[in-house]
Amino acid sequence: MTTLFSKIIAREIPADIVYEDERCLAFRDINPQAPTHVLLIPKQEIARLADASTADQDLLGHLLLAAGRVARQLGVGDAFRLVVNNGADAGQTVFHLHLHILAGRPLHWPPG
Ligand code: 5GP
């Protein structure tokens, strides 16, 4: 199912894009929960992490490496948190796989 994130990839909806490569795109969250709050998404449409398969193994690794690169690029490479909400009960509202990159304030544990 196509979501608004696909429209951001297609530049049909504006976003504050901070990183792009051939497989993924990162842009600032419209409702930031930390001074740095970026969403990193694959260009391939995968609704939820749980829908990824072994065929996506390389892409998932690419996303993790890109997350570190984005964090370093934004100056928060030494202290950031990645969050993936999988499913509505876990807080997922947009059904296009995305990694939240959060940084810039103390990040407590457990996250709640
Ligand atoms: P989820 O709740 O699915 O894990 O995360 C979805 C995120 O997308 C939320 O943090 C929400 O603020 C963000 N979001 C929703 N709509 C837009 C939008 O149009 N633009 C941007 N940049 N972020 C959005």
Backbone and ligand atoms as CSV (ligand in chain L), in Angstrom:
chain,resi,resn,atom,element,x,y,z
A,1,MET,N,N,0.842,-1.197,0.000
A,1,MET,CA,C,0.000,0.000,0.000
A,1,MET,C,C,0.881,1.253,0.000
A,2,THR,N,N,0.594,2.153,-0.895
A,2,THR,CA,C,1.376,3.381,-0.981
A,2,THR,C,C,0.954,4.349,0.123
A,3,THR,N,N,1.934,4.938,0.780
A,3,THR,CA,C,1.663,5.878,1.860
A,3,THR,C,C,2.228,7.246,1.486
A,4,LEU,N,N,2.057,8.186,2.408
A,4,LEU,CA,C,2.580,9.522,2.152
A,4,LEU,C,C,4.102,9.507,2.041
A,5,PHE,N,N,4.758,8.515,2.625
A,5,PHE,CA,C,6.222,8.468,2.511
A,5,PHE,C,C,6.644,8.220,1.057
A,6,SER,N,N,5.860,7.438,0.326
A,6,SER,CA,C,6.173,7.253,-1.098
A,6,SER,C,C,6.018,8.568,-1.846
A,7,LYS,N,N,5.070,9.370,-1.404
A,7,LYS,CA,C,4.882,10.690,-2.036
A,7,LYS,C,C,6.065,11.610,-1.703
A,8,ILE,N,N,6.640,11.454,-0.512
A,8,ILE,CA,C,7.839,12.239,-0.174
A,8,ILE,C,C,9.007,11.783,-1.046
A,9,ILE,N,N,9.152,10.475,-1.239
A,9,ILE,CA,C,10.208,9.964,-2.122
A,9,ILE,C,C,10.044,10.529,-3.529
A,10,ALA,N,N,8.798,10.600,-3.989
A,10,ALA,CA,C,8.513,11.089,-5.348
A,10,ALA,C,C,8.495,12.607,-5.433
A,11,ARG,N,N,8.764,13.270,-4.294
A,11,ARG,CA,C,8.769,14.754,-4.218
A,11,ARG,C,C,7.381,15.326,-4.514
A,12,GLU,N,N,6.345,14.540,-4.246
A,12,GLU,CA,C,4.978,15.054,-4.418
A,12,GLU,C,C,4.512,15.768,-3.156
A,13,ILE,N,N,5.157,15.451,-2.014
A,13,ILE,CA,C,4.917,16.129,-0.741
A,13,ILE,C,C,6.266,16.658,-0.280
A,14,PRO,N,N,6.323,17.929,0.162
A,14,PRO,CA,C,7.614,18.463,0.588
A,14,PRO,C,C,8.089,17.853,1.903
A,15,ALA,N,N,9.389,17.764,2.054
A,15,ALA,CA,C,9.985,17.296,3.305
A,15,ALA,C,C,11.375,17.898,3.407
A,16,ASP,N,N,11.854,17.996,4.638
A,16,ASP,CA,C,13.206,18.510,4.881
A,16,ASP,C,C,14.168,17.328,4.786
A,17,ILE,N,N,14.622,17.070,3.590
A,17,ILE,CA,C,15.452,15.888,3.315
A,17,ILE,C,C,16.894,16.161,3.740
A,18,VAL,N,N,17.447,15.229,4.526
A,18,VAL,CA,C,18.822,15.420,5.016
A,18,VAL,C,C,19.800,14.417,4.407
A,19,TYR,N,N,19.287,13.371,3.784
A,19,TYR,CA,C,20.181,12.352,3.206
A,19,TYR,C,C,19.403,11.555,2.166
A,20,GLU,N,N,20.094,11.206,1.103
A,20,GLU,CA,C,19.484,10.328,0.100
A,20,GLU,C,C,20.569,9.525,-0.578
A,21,ASP,N,N,20.285,8.264,-0.829
A,21,ASP,CA,C,21.125,7.481,-1.730
A,21,ASP,C,C,20.203,6.637,-2.590
A,22,GLU,N,N,20.755,5.678,-3.301
A,22,GLU,CA,C,19.942,4.954,-4.274
A,22,GLU,C,C,18.869,4.083,-3.626
A,23,ARG,N,N,19.031,3.782,-2.347
A,23,ARG,CA,C,18.097,2.844,-1.722
A,23,ARG,C,C,17.266,3.433,-0.592
A,24,CYS,N,N,17.639,4.607,-0.104
A,24,CYS,CA,C,16.915,5.150,1.037
A,24,CYS,C,C,16.911,6.675,1.051
A,25,LEU,N,N,16.045,7.207,1.909
A,25,LEU,CA,C,15.860,8.650,2.028
A,25,LEU,C,C,15.670,8.968,3.505
A,26,ALA,N,N,16.250,10.085,3.957
A,26,ALA,CA,C,16.068,10.515,5.348
A,26,ALA,C,C,15.580,11.957,5.356
A,27,PHE,N,N,14.592,12.223,6.198
A,27,PHE,CA,C,14.021,13.569,6.280
A,27,PHE,C,C,13.561,13.816,7.705
A,28,ARG,N,N,13.452,15.091,8.061
A,28,ARG,CA,C,13.096,15.442,9.428
A,28,ARG,C,C,11.619,15.146,9.695
A,29,ASP,N,N,11.357,14.592,10.886
A,29,ASP,CA,C,9.985,14.287,11.294
A,29,ASP,C,C,9.215,15.595,11.457
A,30,ILE,N,N,7.965,15.593,11.016
A,30,ILE,CA,C,7.130,16.796,11.070
A,30,ILE,C,C,6.721,17.133,12.512
A,31,ASN,N,N,6.784,16.153,13.381
A,31,ASN,CA,C,6.397,16.334,14.787
A,31,ASN,C,C,7.529,15.808,15.679
A,32,PRO,N,N,8.651,16.545,15.729
A,32,PRO,CA,C,9.867,15.998,16.350
A,32,PRO,C,C,9.725,15.739,17.846
A,33,GLN,N,N,10.252,14.599,18.265
A,33,GLN,CA,C,10.233,14.192,19.671
A,33,GLN,C,C,11.584,14.409,20.344
A,34,ALA,N,N,12.497,15.005,19.637
A,34,ALA,CA,C,13.833,15.321,20.151
A,34,ALA,C,C,14.405,16.402,19.247
A,35,PRO,N,N,15.435,17.125,19.704
A,35,PRO,CA,C,16.016,18.174,18.854
A,35,PRO,C,C,16.433,17.662,17.473
A,36,THR,N,N,16.943,16.443,17.429
A,36,THR,CA,C,17.153,15.778,16.144
A,36,THR,C,C,16.191,14.602,16.069
A,37,HIS,N,N,15.308,14.637,15.100
A,37,HIS,CA,C,14.360,13.535,14.885
A,37,HIS,C,C,14.178,13.387,13.377
A,38,VAL,N,N,14.833,12.366,12.867
A,38,VAL,CA,C,14.847,12.117,11.427
A,38,VAL,C,C,14.239,10.746,11.164
A,39,LEU,N,N,13.517,10.651,10.070
A,39,LEU,CA,C,12.965,9.371,9.627
A,39,LEU,C,C,13.788,8.875,8.449
A,40,LEU,N,N,14.240,7.643,8.546
A,40,LEU,CA,C,15.020,7.023,7.467
A,40,LEU,C,C,14.176,5.913,6.875
A,41,ILE,N,N,13.921,6.010,5.588
A,41,ILE,CA,C,13.011,5.048,4.948
A,41,ILE,C,C,13.669,4.417,3.724
A,42,PRO,N,N,13.349,3.145,3.467
A,42,PRO,CA,C,13.793,2.550,2.206
A,42,PRO,C,C,12.920,3.086,1.082
A,43,LYS,N,N,13.486,3.215,-0.100
A,43,LYS,CA,C,12.660,3.628,-1.247
A,43,LYS,C,C,11.712,2.500,-1.649
A,44,GLN,N,N,12.124,1.296,-1.382
A,44,GLN,CA,C,11.243,0.140,-1.615
A,44,GLN,C,C,10.104,0.155,-0.602
A,45,GLU,N,N,8.901,-0.126,-1.066
A,45,GLU,CA,C,7.755,-0.122,-0.147
A,45,GLU,C,C,7.696,-1.428,0.630
A,46,ILE,N,N,7.986,-1.330,1.929
A,46,ILE,CA,C,7.805,-2.445,2.871
A,46,ILE,C,C,6.954,-1.871,3.983
A,47,ALA,N,N,5.793,-2.450,4.237
A,47,ALA,CA,C,4.846,-1.838,5.166
A,47,ALA,C,C,5.384,-1.820,6.597
A,48,ARG,N,N,5.894,-2.968,7.033
A,48,ARG,CA,C,6.364,-3.100,8.423
A,48,ARG,C,C,7.643,-3.922,8.425
A,49,LEU,N,N,8.425,-3.748,9.457
A,49,LEU,CA,C,9.638,-4.574,9.571
A,49,LEU,C,C,9.270,-6.049,9.493
A,50,ALA,N,N,8.146,-6.404,10.116
A,50,ALA,CA,C,7.734,-7.809,10.142
A,50,ALA,C,C,7.390,-8.338,8.752
A,51,ASP,N,N,7.208,-7.458,7.784
A,51,ASP,CA,C,6.909,-7.890,6.415
A,51,ASP,C,C,8.173,-8.067,5.578
A,52,ALA,N,N,9.317,-7.688,6.135
A,52,ALA,CA,C,10.569,-7.886,5.400
A,52,ALA,C,C,10.922,-9.374,5.393
A,53,SER,N,N,11.638,-9.772,4.357
A,53,SER,CA,C,12.032,-11.183,4.243
A,53,SER,C,C,13.543,-11.267,4.056
A,54,THR,N,N,14.025,-12.487,3.939
A,54,THR,CA,C,15.472,-12.647,3.741
A,54,THR,C,C,15.924,-11.954,2.456
A,55,ALA,N,N,15.020,-11.785,1.509
A,55,ALA,CA,C,15.381,-11.061,0.274
A,55,ALA,C,C,15.732,-9.604,0.578
A,56,ASP,N,N,15.287,-9.118,1.720
A,56,ASP,CA,C,15.529,-7.714,2.091
A,56,ASP,C,C,16.735,-7.560,3.028
A,57,GLN,N,N,17.444,-8.637,3.256
A,57,GLN,CA,C,18.535,-8.624,4.227
A,57,GLN,C,C,19.565,-7.538,3.919
A,58,ASP,N,N,19.934,-7.432,2.658
A,58,ASP,CA,C,20.948,-6.448,2.283
A,58,ASP,C,C,20.415,-5.020,2.486
A,59,LEU,N,N,19.149,-4.827,2.143
A,59,LEU,CA,C,18.526,-3.507,2.316
A,59,LEU,C,C,18.467,-3.126,3.792
A,60,LEU,N,N,18.125,-4.076,4.642
A,60,LEU,CA,C,18.028,-3.778,6.077
A,60,LEU,C,C,19.404,-3.408,6.637
A,61,GLY,N,N,20.430,-4.102,6.202
A,61,GLY,CA,C,21.783,-3.749,6.623
A,61,GLY,C,C,22.162,-2.365,6.102
A,62,HIS,N,N,21.771,-2.104,4.880
A,62,HIS,CA,C,22.040,-0.783,4.278
A,62,HIS,C,C,21.405,0.314,5.126
A,63,LEU,N,N,20.185,0.082,5.583
A,63,LEU,CA,C,19.475,1.089,6.388
A,63,LEU,C,C,20.218,1.363,7.697
A,64,LEU,N,N,20.694,0.317,8.346
A,64,LEU,CA,C,21.412,0.525,9.609
A,64,LEU,C,C,22.701,1.305,9.388
A,65,LEU,N,N,23.415,0.958,8.336
A,65,LEU,CA,C,24.649,1.703,8.055
A,65,LEU,C,C,24.331,3.149,7.685
A,66,ALA,N,N,23.248,3.347,6.928
A,66,ALA,CA,C,22.853,4.712,6.551
A,66,ALA,C,C,22.435,5.502,7.793
A,67,ALA,N,N,21.800,4.845,8.747
A,67,ALA,CA,C,21.379,5.542,9.977
A,67,ALA,C,C,22.599,6.096,10.704
A,68,GLY,N,N,23.645,5.305,10.803
A,68,GLY,CA,C,24.869,5.786,11.441
A,68,GLY,C,C,25.481,6.941,10.665
A,69,ARG,N,N,25.438,6.822,9.347
A,69,ARG,CA,C,25.994,7.885,8.498
A,69,ARG,C,C,25.208,9.182,8.684
A,70,VAL,N,N,23.865,9.070,8.695
A,70,VAL,CA,C,23.018,10.260,8.874
A,70,VAL,C,C,23.288,10.891,10.236
A,71,ALA,N,N,23.379,10.056,11.273
A,71,ALA,CA,C,23.635,10.588,12.618
A,71,ALA,C,C,24.969,11.334,12.646
A,72,ARG,N,N,25.995,10.744,12.063
A,72,ARG,CA,C,27.305,11.434,12.016
A,72,ARG,C,C,27.199,12.735,11.248
A,73,GLN,N,N,26.506,12.687,10.127
A,73,GLN,CA,C,26.348,13.878,9.278
A,73,GLN,C,C,25.648,15.004,10.041
A,74,LEU,N,N,24.717,14.642,10.923
A,74,LEU,CA,C,23.960,15.644,11.678
A,74,LEU,C,C,24.658,16.027,12.987
A,75,GLY,N,N,25.825,15.456,13.231
A,75,GLY,CA,C,26.616,15.825,14.399
A,75,GLY,C,C,26.214,15.129,15.678
A,76,VAL,N,N,25.444,14.031,15.560
A,76,VAL,CA,C,24.983,13.314,16.748
A,76,VAL,C,C,25.439,11.850,16.726
A,77,GLY,N,N,26.538,11.613,16.029
A,77,GLY,CA,C,26.980,10.238,15.825
A,77,GLY,C,C,27.389,9.488,17.083
A,78,ASP,N,N,27.650,10.220,18.167
A,78,ASP,CA,C,28.077,9.552,19.395
A,78,ASP,C,C,26.934,9.218,20.335
A,79,ALA,N,N,25.751,9.775,20.114
A,79,ALA,CA,C,24.613,9.510,21.011
A,79,ALA,C,C,23.311,9.694,20.251
A,80,PHE,N,N,22.786,8.580,19.781
A,80,PHE,CA,C,21.485,8.628,19.099
A,80,PHE,C,C,20.754,7.327,19.362
A,81,ARG,N,N,19.448,7.358,19.134
A,81,ARG,CA,C,18.631,6.156,19.316
A,81,ARG,C,C,17.873,5.872,18.030
A,82,LEU,N,N,17.806,4.589,17.666
A,82,LEU,CA,C,16.986,4.151,16.545
A,82,LEU,C,C,15.748,3.477,17.091
A,83,VAL,N,N,14.598,3.821,16.527
A,83,VAL,CA,C,13.336,3.204,16.930
A,83,VAL,C,C,12.602,2.756,15.669
A,84,VAL,N,N,12.103,1.531,15.708
A,84,VAL,CA,C,11.218,1.044,14.648
A,84,VAL,C,C,9.922,0.600,15.311
A,85,ASN,N,N,8.851,1.316,15.071
A,85,ASN,CA,C,7.541,0.907,15.567
A,85,ASN,C,C,6.949,-0.062,14.555
A,86,ASN,N,N,6.638,-1.258,15.007
A,86,ASN,CA,C,6.086,-2.280,14.116
A,86,ASN,C,C,4.660,-2.613,14.532
A,87,GLY,N,N,3.690,-2.157,13.749
A,87,GLY,CA,C,2.291,-2.440,14.047
A,87,GLY,C,C,1.644,-1.329,14.843
A,88,ALA,N,N,0.340,-1.190,14.660
A,88,ALA,CA,C,-0.402,-0.100,15.295
A,88,ALA,C,C,-0.271,-0.128,16.817
A,89,ASP,N,N,-0.289,-1.318,17.413
A,89,ASP,CA,C,-0.207,-1.400,18.868
A,89,ASP,C,C,1.168,-0.998,19.402
A,90,ALA,N,N,2.143,-0.962,18.521
A,90,ALA,CA,C,3.485,-0.506,18.907
A,90,ALA,C,C,3.692,0.964,18.545
A,91,GLY,N,N,2.638,1.605,18.042
A,91,GLY,CA,C,2.742,3.026,17.751
A,91,GLY,C,C,2.963,3.361,16.292
A,92,GLN,N,N,2.954,2.340,15.425
A,92,GLN,CA,C,3.172,2.648,14.009
A,92,GLN,C,C,1.925,3.308,13.419
A,93,THR,N,N,2.127,4.435,12.777
A,93,THR,CA,C,1.008,5.155,12.156
A,93,THR,C,C,1.153,5.258,10.643
A,94,VAL,N,N,2.383,5.155,10.155
A,94,VAL,CA,C,2.616,5.190,8.707
A,94,VAL,C,C,3.176,3.834,8.306
A,95,PHE,N,N,2.458,3.166,7.407
A,95,PHE,CA,C,2.810,1.782,7.097
A,95,PHE,C,C,3.732,1.704,5.881
A,96,HIS,N,N,4.852,2.369,6.068
A,96,HIS,CA,C,6.021,2.268,5.180
A,96,HIS,C,C,7.194,2.213,6.156
A,97,LEU,N,N,7.920,1.108,6.155
A,97,LEU,CA,C,9.014,0.909,7.119
A,97,LEU,C,C,9.843,2.174,7.283
A,98,HIS,N,N,10.096,2.543,8.539
A,98,HIS,CA,C,10.958,3.702,8.790
A,98,HIS,C,C,11.691,3.524,10.105
A,99,LEU,N,N,12.908,4.050,10.118
A,99,LEU,CA,C,13.705,4.107,11.341
A,99,LEU,C,C,13.631,5.533,11.859
A,100,HIS,N,N,13.207,5.698,13.112
A,100,HIS,CA,C,13.317,7.000,13.751
A,100,HIS,C,C,14.755,7.143,14.247
A,101,ILE,N,N,15.398,8.239,13.919
A,101,ILE,CA,C,16.717,8.568,14.467
A,101,ILE,C,C,16.509,9.739,15.419
A,102,LEU,N,N,16.707,9.469,16.702
A,102,LEU,CA,C,16.424,10.463,17.747
A,102,LEU,C,C,17.719,10.826,18.459
A,103,ALA,N,N,17.905,12.113,18.704
A,103,ALA,CA,C,19.130,12.551,19.384
A,103,ALA,C,C,18.971,13.996,19.831
A,104,GLY,N,N,19.941,14.434,20.643
A,104,GLY,CA,C,19.993,15.845,21.010
A,104,GLY,C,C,19.418,16.146,22.376
A,105,ARG,N,N,18.965,15.125,23.094
A,105,ARG,CA,C,18.505,15.274,24.480
A,105,ARG,C,C,18.770,13.949,25.180
A,106,PRO,N,N,18.743,13.952,26.518
A,106,PRO,CA,C,18.898,12.670,27.208
A,106,PRO,C,C,17.774,11.711,26.793
A,107,LEU,N,N,18.143,10.491,26.452
A,107,LEU,CA,C,17.158,9.495,26.025
A,107,LEU,C,C,17.074,8.436,27.111
A,108,HIS,N,N,15.947,8.366,27.764
A,108,HIS,CA,C,15.811,7.518,28.945
A,108,HIS,C,C,15.461,6.082,28.580
A,109,TRP,N,N,15.658,5.219,29.547
A,109,TRP,CA,C,15.365,3.792,29.375
A,109,TRP,C,C,14.728,3.266,30.636
A,110,PRO,N,N,13.634,2.503,30.589
A,110,PRO,CA,C,12.977,2.006,29.382
A,110,PRO,C,C,12.227,3.113,28.644
A,111,PRO,N,N,12.005,2.931,27.336
A,111,PRO,CA,C,11.444,4.005,26.531
A,111,PRO,C,C,9.947,4.209,26.748
A,112,GLY,N,N,9.216,3.215,27.224
A,112,GLY,CA,C,7.777,3.397,27.481
A,112,GLY,C,C,6.937,3.264,26.217
L,1,5GP,P1,P,5.292,5.966,13.345
L,1,5GP,O1,O,4.302,6.484,14.353
L,1,5GP,O2,O,4.591,5.289,12.182
L,1,5GP,O3,O,6.398,5.146,13.912
L,1,5GP,O4,O,6.023,7.244,12.769
L,1,5GP,C1,C,5.468,8.040,11.774
L,1,5GP,C2,C,6.127,9.379,11.887
L,1,5GP,O5,O,5.860,10.118,10.705
L,1,5GP,C3,C,5.607,10.232,13.047
L,1,5GP,O6,O,6.672,10.529,13.939
L,1,5GP,C4,C,5.048,11.481,12.364
L,1,5GP,O7,O,5.301,12.654,13.090
L,1,5GP,C5,C,5.755,11.454,11.023
L,1,5GP,N1,N,4.993,12.069,9.954
L,1,5GP,C6,C,3.688,11.874,9.659
L,1,5GP,N2,N,3.340,12.582,8.571
L,1,5GP,C7,C,4.460,13.239,8.172
L,1,5GP,C8,C,4.724,14.130,7.084
L,1,5GP,O8,O,3.876,14.471,6.258
L,1,5GP,N3,N,5.984,14.605,6.991
L,1,5GP,C9,C,6.980,14.257,7.879
L,1,5GP,N4,N,8.176,14.796,7.691
L,1,5GP,N5,N,6.759,13.413,8.898
L,1,5GP,C10,C,5.509,12.912,9.045
